[in-house]
Amino acid sequence: MPQQGLVVFAKNKKRVSAFYQQTLGLDVIESESSHDLLRDKVYEVVIHTIPRKYAAGLAISKPPEPREATPFKPTFVVNSLAQVRSAAEATGGYLKTEAGAWHFRGHVVLGGWDPEGNIVQFKQAE
């Protein structure tokens, strides 16, 4: 069973789910109109649909503006930041350039955001 979990609320469940599937290599374990359950051996991510009455008031720009005013930033260890960058771009997300990378406890760390601007961080072992 996964050891780490995250729930992401999304206006466009399909698009946000694709971002996390591709950037983290997660499998779809369950897919309902209300949510997608994504999982591998380490991570479990639930993409939960924002109810229509709330989603109607949310505007997601194209490209999405990062939601910097959040107190949370999930961080994921990945095998390849280059693969994450390709997956993020393919699914409407963003990963900062290598020039924006920093080094922390034996990892190269880059921030980015998903297709709805939710902040996320990825790190690769050096």
Disulfide bonds with the S-S distance in Angstrom:
none
